Amino acid sequence: MKAGRVVGVAVAVLLAAGGVVAYGVDGALGLSYADADVPVEHPPNDTTSAPLAPPPAITTIGIPDDGQIARAAEQVADALAARGRTRPAITRDDDTGPAQLRARIVTVPGNTSPETYRVTADGTIEGTSAAGAAAGLYAVADRIRSGAALPSQGTVTPRLGLRLTDAGSVGREAIADATDYSLNTDVVGEALLPTAPWVDQAAVRRIDEQFRQFVDHSRGQGYNGIVIPGFLEYVTFDGLDVYAPDDDHRGRNEALVTAFAPIFRYASDSGMRVYLLTDMLALSPPLERYLKRTTGGLDTTDPQLWAVYQQGLAELFARMPYASGLMIRVGEGGAVYKQQGWDYESRLAVTTPEAVRAMLTALLDTAANGNRDIIFRSWTVGVGAVGDLHTNPDSYDEVLAGLTQPNLIVSTKYTAGDFYSHLPLNPTLSRGPQRRIVEFQSRREFEAFGSLPNDLTALHQRALRTFLAANPNVEGIWTWTQDGGPLRAGPMSLYLRDGFWQLYDLNTYAAARLAWRPGTPAEEITRDWVRQTFTTHPATERAVLDMLARSRAAVTTGLYIGPYADKQVKALGLEPPPMMWIFEWDIVTGDSAALDSIYAVSKDRLDEAIAGGEQAVALAKEMRDLVAGTDPTTWHDPALRQRLTDTLDYQVDLFETLAAYRTTVLRHAQWLDTGSATARAQWQAATETYTERRTRHLTRYAADRDLPAFQFTAADLGAQRADRDPAMAWLARVLLALVLLVLAAGALNRNAACRALWLGATRPWRAPDKPGWLVIAIPAVALVASRLVYTWFAAPAHLVLVLTAWLVFAVAARLLGGPRVWAAVGGVILLRTVLLLAVLAVRGPGHYWLEFWTAPGARAAYITVAFAAFGWLFVATTLAQNGGRRAVATTVAAAGTACATVAAGIAALGLERALTIWNDQLALLPWGLSRILGITVYLGIPTNLPLIALAAGLVAAVAGGTAIRYYGR
């Protein structure tokens, strides 16, 4: 076959292969979006003050001899004292005493719940059980604190019988660390000692006090259950050879049970159900070794594996007989969830429907022996039926098909995603035969960790009423009062203990009220909480209510870019959250993948997207002025007014900074997309404003633990590169012209080196035998210069990677194939450089990446040609040696050597670290990925990929070398 025909066939094959690669990349990266069914949030209709009822004149409370009822009576007494009345006496009620408020346990007709209570004509609280009598007293205390009339005559039964909380801030200390994104929530870690006796008794006493405070507060708000992290640390797998008799795990676990089982019992004694919480697969090194030794591995579909966990669960219930069950999550796990100093871990191993069913079937069977529940959290992050179990009704049905045991409860977040705004209600909560509970988060982790006013009452009410109307199996809620997100990053507020925790206490209070009576007007609930927490003064109360009525609009506008957030977006093979420009929590991102995608989705409503930032600032200022205009003497505690005023000042400052950054990135993307001079001027003006406001924000709040500055490291990385785009575009144009001159000189045969490069690129079999050193020097300069432009002169890691690969290949090919090879390699470098510079010359690297992320047609064309040009390197190298088997072997050996060299370097560094360095310098993917979950985890990249590439490279190098020796010279 003639050379020309060979070239034609090769080019056709390479272009076809490039098209296949482009198709695959499009499938992996493809950006798509559609309208989402986002609930419309309406502010309260009525923020006027209702008449304040005087506190009742109760001097004596008569109750049965019951600890649970006694605690409820104490809250009534506390409420009266807080309203200025003399604290009443609490006495034993024998039906003849002078008690003005009496609570009794009687049979209540029509009772459907142990918490049912009846208010008689004389105001007596009659409960069908101690829980019912206590519930009635807690309701009285709440009415007194709210300045409302006492409960009227009639029977009350909670609409939802299971009302859970997390464990609040129990066991945590107020130590803020903006770089600590650990997600471990264990409540006993502060008490752990590294050696026997294993627990610090002083820390145990502190945790005991905190736990009792939290339980009493939660009971007073209307909750009847608590979820406490822990499982593996409380069991020893008695009867199995998991831990040796002298193993530290055994002694430590027994010490933890001895210390904390009595503490957790207090919740049960107070009328709360106690659930332990664990991720699965929960492992310790000895347990993992035992499972591999006895079951052959970690096959989560194997009943033998789950039999071991059944033994542990039975032991847990024996050690904590008051426990009502175990809550399980399978959708997250890994190093970020480990407690420092412990070797317990969780692993993402229950990843198939068969594994979920095997796990639940086994554990439900064990739990049923003691009439206990297994609560399965449907929260999952990943792919496949289990991966999208949380939001996909079809996956929900597939995974949980046939699991209808009466002691199975499925717990699900109310949103079709994580706890963000601008998300639809979760469709899976409207289906399924299983018992269901709805998850709410009070301290919204993605909305400044509860540090901003954020009244979720109306939104939660709408969600709850929607699910109740659609699914008769919804029977409870689970409110996260403190949990969610990292424990130390962001404001270090601790519920009930430290910081301005009152702001998110509103959402905790409201969720319980709604669970009792979903039809209670949201305005009434918020007003009652304001009166209990801040003020009963009519004018001040109205100002605070008006402020809270604006809080949702401020948050959903200031922290989200509406035209993007209201879409259901898919990109990078994932469903990005509706925020994205803040990835995540307090990290303002600067990566092109997120920001370019947001622009692409929002571009038809760009002015609206930008205007949202200033609208949020205006709302925040209105909120601040409302509170600042109140009289400090009209507040229960003037210090709380000052805290709220400071918070609103912070909100104004934060929103001003974010508004300027929003304008900066969107106008920059608009200029990249259109080249508009107006957009460029607006971008540069916004950049100046952003720089000034960011500096002010960091100066003012960087050292504030309660109101900490947001993190702009990633944003600054992106902004620095964006600022260089115009200069990079001009450099690219100059370089492109120079490279084209070299190629033109070669085509016209005006210079020997240029001619050699031209022939090496287009007809390598005609390249001169001794092309000279310029055929590698000129391409090397072009390669370095073009890649410096491509990376904004800011990514040496990328430059090292590219240069190493080209250099090793060129040297290996030259040593094995002779000097003519360099003409081919150099010529191909120039061809690929022309392609790259042609794109960079438009509007710099920023435009390159905007097109890559958001323009499928342009991306496909570029990838097709670029891949073909890359493949042409190997064809040209082979043809430069006049073809034949030995030439093919030489090319294979050189390519394998280059691949193995690069892979070895990455493997030595570690793939996650290498990707983090590379991404930090190029600002392509969210900077927070490696700090939170890890790029490899988030994108599902096998961590052994460099080793696979290294092995493949070595095989190719050895095979090529062997073939060279076989075919001779």
Salt bridges, closest charged atoms under 4 A:
ASP26 OD1 - ARG859 NH2 2.49
ASP35 OD1 - LYS567 NZ 2.33
GLU41 OE2 - ARG552 NH2 2.74
ASP65 OD2 - ARG92 NH1 3.89
GLU74 OE1 - ARG87 NH2 2.45
ASP78 OD1 - ARG87 NH1 2.35
ASP93 OD1 - ARG102 NE 2.67
ASP95 OD1 - ARG104 NH1 3.61
GLU115 OE2 - ARG163 NH2 2.58
GLU126 OE2 - ARG104 NH2 2.38
GLU126 OE1 - ARG118 NH2 2.42
ASP142 OD2 - ARG143 NH2 2.52
ASP142 OD2 - ARG513 NH1 3.58
GLU173 OE2 - ARG497 NH2 3.90
ASP180 OD2 - ARG488 NE 3.62
GLU190 OE2 - ARG488 NH2 3.85
ASP208 OD1 - ARG212 NE 3.08
ASP238 OD1 - ARG250 NH1 3.23
ASP247 OD1 - HIS249 ND1 2.68
ASP279 OD1 - ARG329 NE 2.66
GLU288 OE2 - LYS292 NZ 3.15
GLU288 OE2 - ARG347 NH1 2.89
GLU315 OE2 - ARG319 NE 2.85
ASP343 OD2 - HIS249 NE2 2.88
ASP343 OD1 - ARG252 NH2 3.55
GLU345 OE2 - ARG347 NH2 2.88
ASP373 OD1 - ARG435 NH1 3.25
ASP397 OD2 - ARG431 NH2 2.60
ASP418 OD1 - LYS413 NZ 2.62
GLU439 OE1 - ARG377 NH2 2.87
GLU447 OE1 - ARG444 NE 3.22
GLU447 OE1 - ARG552 NH1 3.39
GLU475 OE2 - ARG435 NH2 2.86
ASP483 OD1 - ARG172 NH2 2.64
ASP498 OD2 - ARG705 NH2 2.54
ASP505 OD1 - HIS217 NE2 3.18
GLU524 OE2 - ARG513 NH2 3.41
ASP528 OD2 - ARG143 NH2 2.89
ASP528 OD2 - ARG513 NH1 3.09
GLU541 OE1 - ARG531 NE 2.91
ASP566 OD1 - HIS422 ND1 2.66
ASP607 OD1 - ARG667 NH2 3.18
GLU608 OE2 - ARG605 NH2 2.71
GLU614 OE2 - ARG693 NH1 3.94
GLU622 OE1 - ARG550 NE 2.88
ASP625 OD1 - ARG624 NE 3.63
ASP649 OD1 - ARG624 NH1 3.72
ASP653 OD2 - ARG696 NE 2.90
ASP653 OD1 - HIS697 ND1 2.67
GLU656 OE2 - LYS621 NZ 3.60
GLU656 OE1 - ARG696 NH2 2.75
ASP673 OD2 - LYS603 NZ 2.90
ASP706 OD2 - ARG643 NH1 3.76
ASP716 OD1 - ARG694 NH1 2.79
ASP725 OD2 - HIS668 NE2 2.88
ASP769 OD1 - ARG820 NH2 2.78
GLU851 OE2 - HIS847 NE2 3.89
ASP920 OD2 - ARG931 NH2 2.79
